[in-house]
Amino acid sequence: MLTLGVEEEYLLVDPRDCAPVPLAAEVLAAADLAPALRSGEAQPELLEVQVETATPVCEDLAALTRHLTRVRAGLTAAAAQHGCRIVPVGAAPFALDDPVPVTDGERYRRARDQAPSLVDDLMLNGMHVHVGVADEEERVGALVRVRPWLSVLVAMSANSPYWRGRDTRFASWRTVHFDQWAVSGPPPAFRDIADYRRRTGALLASGAIADEGQVYWQARLSGRYPTVEVRACDVQLTVADAELFAGLTRGLVARAVLDERAGRPRPEPPEELVRAGVWHAARAGLHADLVSPVDGASRPAGAVVEELRSYAAPGLDAAGDTGRVAELWQRFRARGSGADRQRRWYRDAGRAGLAEHLVGSTVTGLD
């Protein structure tokens, strides 16, 4: 059994118009006193309009869902004490005219000094899924095997079509925007754990990044835990959506570990095709062709999603998640992705309707 943990990033907004509000310190102080939240579950992020949460280590999706529901509810209550709400959206749909304050901390100030224009605009929120894999070599192997499927996760989980009051024409603007950092996008195809350490060490030694936390690949080995950390997904509107992508991610990693143990050849897709596949997935979501990780051909998104589900099937079986993920996928497909829902809400009721639904989606699961 491979364990699970999820980190989620949220935007703090005014519930009347969904404009970001820099109240992270106040909300986190209230969260520390909230009976529903445990110590350390709510943390600051880079900007004062964001907060981050982390679940405990979980063995099954049911436990993960309980923790996500509890944490979202507790943080929502803490935010309400200060007249704001948390919104699980991949990119801020509306923005302030002035630069957003950076959280008071050495690491955050250093990031702003390094790239002020990027940091000022980094109102982006992801969902990071940690899958526990005890053996280091198996972790690297799983990372390399999951790498070609990151583009499909991006397309499925897209939840950031709006940015600064405009439709970007991308389903996941977060993916494209975040790729401006020095070390971002899909990870390299490492040979083994020694190769991983050598190459990340070289990045640090060169000064290209200030610390390991700036290794912003869409999947990486966690620097704190014995996990494969998959960071490709936008934060999800509802707990059910988060559960779906946590389950799919564990299924992919579990299948990859099975293949490692069986000695099956690792995939070797061309680097440029992997990167191009992510860009097209971020642009189109589930409404155009995607680059298939199976053979590099362009196929309708629905067909490529089924390829991912087929690849992950042995891992889902091993984790006991097959039935639950199938149920969640049927519900998700009927509603559409977060990007689809946001565009539907905006089309039906404009900015006010989008704001209302985004604020309501956090705990209620509003469609």
HELIX and SHEET records of a PDB file:
HELIX    1   1 ALA A   24  ASP A   32  1                                   9    
HELIX    2   2 LEU A   61  ALA A   80  1                                  20    
HELIX    3   3 GLU A  106  GLN A  114  1                                   9    
HELIX    4   4 PRO A  116  ASP A  120  1                                   5    
HELIX    5   5 GLU A  136  VAL A  146  1                                  11    
HELIX    6   6 ARG A  147  TRP A  149  5                                   3    
HELIX    7   7 LEU A  150  SER A  157  1                                   8    
HELIX    8   8 TRP A  173  PHE A  178  1                                   6    
HELIX    9   9 ILE A  193  SER A  206  1                                  14    
HELIX   10  10 GLU A  212  GLN A  214  5                                   3    
HELIX   11  11 VAL A  239  ALA A  262  1                                  24    
HELIX   12  12 GLU A  271  ALA A  284  1                                  14    
HELIX   13  13 ALA A  301  ALA A  319  1                                  19    
HELIX   14  14 THR A  322  ARG A  335  1                                  14    
HELIX   15  15 GLY A  338  THR A  364  1                                  27    
SHEET    1   A 4 ALA A  42  PRO A  44  0                                        
SHEET    2   A 4 GLN A  50  ALA A  54 -1                                        
SHEET    3   A 4 LEU A   4  VAL A  13 -1                                        
SHEET    4   A 4 ARG A  85  VAL A  87 -1                                        
SHEET    1   B 6 ALA A  42  PRO A  44  0                                        
SHEET    2   B 6 GLN A  50  ALA A  54 -1                                        
SHEET    3   B 6 LEU A   4  VAL A  13 -1                                        
SHEET    4   B 6 GLY A 126  GLY A 132 -1                                        
SHEET    5   B 6 THR A 227  ASP A 234 -1                                        
SHEET    6   B 6 ALA A 219  LEU A 221 -1                                        
SHEET    1   C 2 TYR A 162  TRP A 163  0                                        
SHEET    2   C 2 ARG A 166  ASP A 167 -1                                        
SHEET    1   D 2 SER A 184  GLY A 185  0                                        
SHEET    2   D 2 TYR A 216  TRP A 217  1                                        
SHEET    1   E 2 ASP A 289  VAL A 291  0                                        
SHEET    2   E 2 SER A 298  PRO A 300 -1                                        
END                                                                             
